[in-house]
Amino acid sequence: MDGISGIPDGTVLLISITAVVVSIVGLVVVFKVMPNRRKDTQSSASSSPQFHSTVDDNASTEEMMPIPPKQTDFDEDTARLSTTRPPKQRRNSDHARTQPNVMRIQETMKAQKGAAIPTQPKSDSNQLPNMNWQAIGMSDVGLKRELNEDSWGKAELLLSNDTPCGLYIVADGMGGHEGGEIASSVTVQTITSQFYDTPPAPGEGALESWLKSVTNTANEAVIKKQVDQKRPEKMGSTLVMTLVSEGKAHIANVGDSRAYLLNNAITKITADHSLVERLVELGQITPAEARTHPQRNVIYSTMGDPEKMQVDIYNQPLQPGERLLLCSDGLSGMIEDEAILEISKKYPDPQQACTALIEAANEGGGKDNITAIVIQFDD
């Protein structure tokens, strides 16, 4: 029987079979090649990590950081995917070093006539007219504590007679579970706010009266804070502060934070409100023995005590070239007085001296938070 257009049926069948075979072979080749191309593409992409520029799109690869893969974990209890968050970072002592513990103080100070507690030392160009001193403050968490419970503050203004006046404060909190941090911050914040709202009047008697008044106000603020927060444990703070004006430092002290006068010698101006200080005064132990006495941390007067808070006032004349040091016991307890003097003599620049004192306290053990303010009097 003849096929299409006179072509024999056998020939037509052979052509059809050949076409089918060619089509099948073509499909096999296509499907075999395509997966290989996709695999090559994926391999090329995975071998080149993604980068994003930290500066601009034209940055070199040395300035760029790979984007880490986003990790997730499955919460079986709630049957949902949640992004894995990195663990909370512990406070880094290197980061904390030389940084003041301002906490809530900055927000308050910004509202007080635009003033703020500076995080960097003031330069000479920012000093008040006729102000012949400069003050540098630093605080460090130390090597043993995770929380810095120290606070410090500085504020400077012109009194009503246009005389420059500086307020410098160190407070060492106690109470645990952030109670000490709160107590020291409230102490510094309250006193600094009072300095701007109701500054002291000129004159030695007025300055001393102001110191006593604001100390009592700060004490009441710490007590109120504890009541408001319904804290079962007692929280409190030490306090050493000075008003510097007209060639004198007027100093108030509560607890065992200290004020020193530094010149060719070192003089401890304040007396600690502590058990061991009392034993030294009675001649029962020596100052050297007091440094290692098992009850050296027992103090009998603190901010936040409604009944036993005791404030002592001191007046110290100041001469050009002398320094006043305010510090917490994290400094004075780690460095001998003579070592403090040697460091002060070694570094004429107050900022370098303050940094060296903090570092020396850490080298001595860094067992507590460390805070220092160095006030240098110029010619």
Secondary structure by P-SEA (a helix, b strand, c coil): ccccccccaaaaaaaaaaaaaaaaaaaaaaaaaaaaaaaaaaaaaaabbbbbbccccccccccccccccbbbbbcccccccccccccccccccccccccccccaaaaaaaacccccccccccccccccccccbbbbbbbbccccccccccccbbbbbbccccbbbbbbbbbbbccccaaaaaaaaaaaaaaaaaaaaccccccaaaaaaaaaaaaaaaaaaaaaaaaaacccccccbbbbbbbbcccccccccccccbbbbbccccccccccccaaaaaaaaccccccccccccccccccccccccccbbbbbbbbbbcccbbbbbbcaaaaaaccaaaaaaaaaacccaaaaaaaaaaaaaaaccccbbbbbbbbbcc
